[in-house]
Amino acid sequence: MVFLSKKHTQNCKFVHGRSEALLQLPKKCRIAEVGVLAGDLSEWILKNMDPSELHLIDVFYCDDFPDHNRFKKKDNYRFVENRFVSSIKGGKVFLRKGKSWDMLANYDDEYFDIIYIDAAHDYDSVKKDLAQSHKKIKPDGYIVMNDYIFYDHLAGFKYGVVPATNEFCVEHNWEFLYFAYHPNLFCDVVLRKIT
Ligand SMILES: C[S@@+](CC[C@H](N)C(=O)[O-])C[C@H]1O[C@@H](n2cnc3c(N)ncnc32)[C@H](O)[C@@H]1O
């Protein structure tokens, strides 16, 4: 287990939720959401962050959240495509269907201003998403990690987000900028390169 030093946390602000954290980040820039499901956060990003481009990366083969149940997995892609049809036609939203790390690898290096990571939560997958994101983020960009928690106590799954995130910060000299509270402690953390 890798531990963070003071330099990784000394500028970190605790905020009430992920929307408060995301609202502190630049507007009108290139954003990737890695792990989209129905596009609920994507819609919020479009309305509140006015991205120049929003790239939605997912396998798009997942049932909806059980409490919503808007689609079954075979209709996941079509649901999201319909939801953003006008922004897709307008050249603002792009759907990229496939494994997150493979899809990220297709972009030019230093392409994105913000990458929001919320796809597979096991350690190996988060490491791969972070390794690709490190290449694809601009030097002054932000990586946001969803579900910064060791264990999903609602579903009974171990998550690798905490160790993968901490290792990334220590290995690449990144710091925590915002720690966003979530009522069930599925917190988000916003990371940036230490300057
Ligand atoms: C928790 S949901 C995303 C929720 C969304 N970010 C939001 O806040 O509304 C996780 C999504 O990641 C996708 N996913 C899981 N592993 C993936 C992988 N390796 N590559 C691409 N997508 C993946 C699932 O299909 C699912 O749609």
The ligand as a Tripos MOL2 file, in Angstrom:
@<TRIPOS>MOLECULE
LIG
   27    29     1     0     0
SMALL
NO_CHARGES

@<TRIPOS>ATOM
      1 C1        -21.1020    3.6180  -12.6200 C.3       1 LIG1
      2 S1        -21.4190    3.5490  -14.3160 S.3       1 LIG1
      3 C2        -21.0430    5.2070  -14.8660 C.3       1 LIG1
      4 C3        -21.9480    6.2530  -14.3010 C.3       1 LIG1
      5 C4        -21.7800    7.6520  -14.8640 C.3       1 LIG1
      6 N1        -20.3940    8.0960  -14.8420 N.3       1 LIG1
      7 C5        -22.6250    8.6240  -14.0790 C.2       1 LIG1
      8 O1        -22.1000    9.2540  -13.1380 O.co2     1 LIG1
      9 O2        -23.8180    8.7390  -14.3790 O.co2     1 LIG1
     10 C6        -20.0570    2.6180  -14.9210 C.3       1 LIG1
     11 C7        -20.0750    2.4040  -16.4240 C.3       1 LIG1
     12 O3        -18.7760    1.9460  -16.7850 O.3       1 LIG1
     13 C8        -18.9060    1.0220  -17.8420 C.3       1 LIG1
     14 N2        -17.6890    0.1840  -17.8630 N.ar      1 LIG1
     15 C9        -17.2900   -0.6930  -16.9230 C.ar      1 LIG1
     16 N3        -16.1000   -1.2150  -17.2490 N.ar      1 LIG1
     17 C10       -15.7520   -0.6480  -18.4350 C.ar      1 LIG1
     18 C11       -14.6120   -0.7550  -19.2920 C.ar      1 LIG1
     19 N4        -13.5760   -1.5510  -18.9990 N.pl3     1 LIG1
     20 N5        -14.5790   -0.0310  -20.4260 N.ar      1 LIG1
     21 C12       -15.6100    0.8010  -20.7470 C.ar      1 LIG1
     22 N6        -16.6990    0.9570  -19.9600 N.ar      1 LIG1
     23 C13       -16.7710    0.2380  -18.8280 C.ar      1 LIG1
     24 C14       -20.1880    0.2730  -17.5640 C.3       1 LIG1
     25 O4        -20.6970   -0.2280  -18.7810 O.3       1 LIG1
     26 C15       -21.0510    1.3770  -16.9440 C.3       1 LIG1
     27 O5        -21.8480    1.9560  -17.9430 O.3       1 LIG1
@<TRIPOS>BOND
     1     1     2 1
     2     2     3 1
     3     2    10 1
     4     3     4 1
     5     4     5 1
     6     5     6 1
     7     5     7 1
     8     7     8 2
     9     7     9 1
    10    10    11 1
    11    11    12 1
    12    11    26 1
    13    12    13 1
    14    13    14 1
    15    13    24 1
    16    14    15 ar
    17    14    23 ar
    18    15    16 ar
    19    16    17 ar
    20    17    18 ar
    21    17    23 ar
    22    18    19 1
    23    18    20 ar
    24    20    21 ar
    25    21    22 ar
    26    22    23 ar
    27    24    25 1
    28    24    26 1
    29    26    27 1
@<TRIPOS>SUBSTRUCTURE
     1 LIG1         1 GROUP 0 **** ****
